[in-house]
């Protein structure tokens, strides 16, 4: 920014957009008050504000250039489903970083002390770990990269549905698990068990197979119609 007018124009555009602006990630800023202050500030004060704003903008541009290069490096030769996306990136000191990043299907928010090379290696190791997380369809044995299945597959080639959680509370409830219970019981014309949260669905239905959480933290099931109650062991 080169002038008071340019800065005010940018602030007015932000105000029109409806974006909320906060200070130190906690205290919300009233843009109207900021615009009023800058409009009436002395030339000396405005020059100081412009200097600090431009310095911070240059820092942000430098950080995003580093983040872009890091993202490109991490995505080089990455298997489909294990792409990396950097959401936010801050350099606090020479070798002290703050980063929010999604690797495959996992999102992380953390501080890291070390070189950029060391940070890249940590993220590459996370990707390698997910590369080793292969799940086999319990019905046909076909192998799927878990992250790829979660992102892009609804069904195995044998027709089995691939269902994974997107949320879960401390009781074990998830929207996907509740959906499966209601679908199965409705199809068979039976009531959903009162304590369904405490019952392993794959122990109740023969056609539902649990394949764990793997490296993701989210439960996954393979479901193949028709719905059948699990037969008790003799």
C-alpha positions in Angstrom: 0.0 0.0 0.0 1.3 3.4 -0.9 -1.3 5.7 0.5 -4.0 6.2 3.1 -6.6 6.0 0.3 -5.4 2.6 -0.9 -5.4 1.2 2.6 -8.9 2.5 3.3 -10.2 1.1 0.0 -8.9 -2.3 1.0 -10.5 -2.1 4.5 -13.8 -1.1 3.0 -13.7 -4.1 0.6 -13.1 -6.4 3.6 -16.0 -4.8 5.5 -18.3 -5.3 2.6 -17.3 -8.9 2.3 -18.6 -9.7 5.8 -15.3 -11.3 6.9 -14.6 -11.2 10.6 -11.2 -9.8 11.5 -9.5 -10.7 14.8 -6.4 -9.6 16.6 -4.1 -12.3 18.1 -6.7 -14.9 16.9 -9.1 -14.0 19.8 -10.1 -10.4 20.0 -12.5 -9.4 17.2 -11.8 -6.1 15.5 -14.5 -3.6 14.6 -13.4 -2.6 11.1 -15.6 0.5 11.2 -13.5 1.8 14.2 -10.3 0.9 12.3 -11.5 2.8 9.2 -12.5 5.8 11.3 -9.1 5.9 13.1 -7.1 5.7 9.8 -9.3 8.3 8.2 -8.6 10.8 11.0 -5.0 9.9 11.8 -2.1 12.2 11.2 0.1 11.7 8.2 3.0 10.6 10.4 0.7 7.9 12.0 -0.5 6.7 8.6 3.0 6.4 7.3 3.9 4.2 10.3 0.8 2.1 9.8 1.6 1.7 6.1 5.2 0.7 7.0 4.0 -2.0 9.4 1.2 -3.3 7.1 3.5 -3.6 4.1 6.2 -5.3 6.2 3.6 -7.9 7.4 2.3 -8.4 3.9 5.8 -9.1 2.6 6.3 -11.6 5.4 3.1 -13.3 4.5 4.1 -13.4 0.8 7.4 -14.9 1.7 5.8 -17.5 4.0 3.3 -18.6 1.3 6.1 -18.9 -1.3 7.9 -21.2 1.1 4.6 -23.1 1.8 4.0 -23.4 -2.0 7.4 -24.9 -2.6 7.0 -27.2 0.4 3.6 -28.4 -0.9 5.0 -29.0 -4.4 7.8 -31.1 -2.9 5.5 -33.2 -0.8 3.1 -33.8 -3.7 5.9 -34.9 -6.0 5.2 -38.6 -6.8 2.5 -38.7 -4.1 0.0 -41.6 -4.7 -3.6 -40.4 -5.5 -5.4 -39.9 -2.3 -2.2 -38.9 -0.4 -2.0 -35.3 -1.6 -0.8 -32.7 0.8 -2.5 -29.3 1.2 -1.1 -26.5 3.4 -3.9 -24.4 4.8 -1.8 -21.9 6.9 1.9 -21.4 7.4 3.8 -19.0 9.6 7.5 -18.5 10.2 7.9 -17.2 13.8 11.7 -17.4 13.8 14.4 -18.8 11.5 13.7 -22.4 12.4 10.4 -22.2 14.2 7.2 -22.7 12.2 3.5 -22.9 12.7 1.5 -25.0 10.2 -1.9 -26.4 9.5 -1.7 -29.1 6.9 -3.7 -32.0 5.5 -1.7 -35.1 4.5 -3.9 -37.6 2.8 -7.0 -37.7 5.0 -5.4 -36.4 8.2 -5.3 -32.8 9.2 -2.7 -31.5 11.6 -2.1 -28.1 13.4 1.2 -27.8 15.2 4.3 -25.8 15.9 7.6 -27.2 14.7 11.1 -26.3 15.8 13.7 -27.3 13.2 14.8 -26.7 9.6 12.5 -26.6 6.7 14.1 -29.9 5.5 13.3 -31.5 8.8 9.7 -30.3 8.7 9.4 -31.7 5.1 10.8 -35.1 6.3 8.2 -35.2 9.2 5.4 -34.7 6.7 6.8 -37.1 4.2 7.0 -39.8 6.9 3.3 -39.2 7.7 2.6 -39.7 4.0 4.7 -42.9 4.0 2.8 -44.2 7.0 -0.5 -43.7 5.2 0.9 -45.4 2.1 1.4 -48.5 4.2 -2.2 -48.4 5.4 -3.8 -50.7 2.9 -7.2 -52.3 3.7 -8.6 -55.4 2.1 -12.2 -55.9 1.2 -13.5 -58.7 3.6 -15.8 -60.0 0.8 -13.5 -60.3 -2.2 -10.0 -59.6 -0.8 -9.3 -56.6 -3.1 -6.7 -54.2 -1.6 -7.4 -50.5 -1.3 -5.2 -47.7 0.0 -7.3 -46.6 2.9 -6.9 -42.8 2.3 -7.8 -43.3 -1.4 -10.9 -45.3 -0.4 -12.0 -42.6 2.1 -11.6 -39.8 -0.5 -12.7 -41.4 -3.7 -14.4 -44.8 -3.4 -18.1 -45.5 -2.5 -17.9 -49.1 -3.4 -15.4 -51.9 -3.9 -15.3 -53.5 -7.4 -17.3 -56.5 -5.9 -20.2 -54.1 -5.1 -19.6 -53.8 -1.3 -20.2 -50.3 0.0 -17.3 -48.6 1.7 -18.5 -46.5 4.7 -16.3 -44.5 7.0 -16.9 -42.0 9.7 -16.7 -38.2 9.3 -17.5 -37.4 12.9 -17.7 -39.3 16.3 -18.6 -38.3 19.8 -17.3 -39.8 23.1 -20.2 -42.3 23.3 -19.2 -43.9 20.0 -22.0 -42.3 18.0 -21.3 -41.3 14.5 -23.8 -40.3 11.7 -22.5 -43.1 9.5 -22.9 -45.8 12.2 -26.4 -44.6 13.1 -27.3 -44.6 9.4 -26.1 -48.2 9.0 -28.1 -49.4 12.1 -31.3 -47.8 10.9 -30.8 -49.0 7.3 -30.2 -52.6 8.4 -32.9 -52.8 10.9 -35.5 -51.1 8.7 -34.7 -53.4 5.8 -35.2 -56.5 8.0 -38.2 -55.0 9.8 -36.8 -55.1 13.3 -36.3 -52.4 15.9 -32.9 -50.8 16.4 -31.4 -52.2 19.7 -31.8 -49.7 22.6 -28.1 -50.0 23.4 -26.9 -50.0 19.7 -24.0 -47.7 20.6 -22.6 -50.4 22.8 -23.1 -53.2 20.2 -20.5 -53.9 17.5 -22.6 -53.7 14.3 -20.4 -56.3 12.6 -21.4 -58.7 15.4 -25.1 -58.0 14.8 -25.2 -58.1 11.0 -23.5 -60.8 8.8 -23.1 -58.4 5.9 -21.2 -55.7 7.7 -17.5 -56.1 8.2 -15.3 -53.7 10.3 -11.8 -53.0 9.0 -10.5 -50.7 11.8 -9.3 -47.1 11.8 -5.9 -47.6 10.4 -3.8 -44.4 10.5 -6.9 -42.1 10.2 -8.7 -42.4 13.5 -12.0 -42.9 11.7 -13.8 -46.3 11.7 -14.5 -48.0 8.4 -16.9 -50.7 7.4 -17.6 -52.7 4.2 -21.3 -53.4 3.7 -22.6 -55.9 1.1 -26.3 -56.4 0.5 -28.6 -58.2 1.2 -28.9 -57.4 4.9 -28.6 -60.4 7.1 -28.5 -61.0 10.9 -25.4 -62.7 12.1 -26.1 -66.3 12.9 -25.3 -67.3 16.5 -22.4 -69.6 16.9 -23.4 -73.2 17.6 
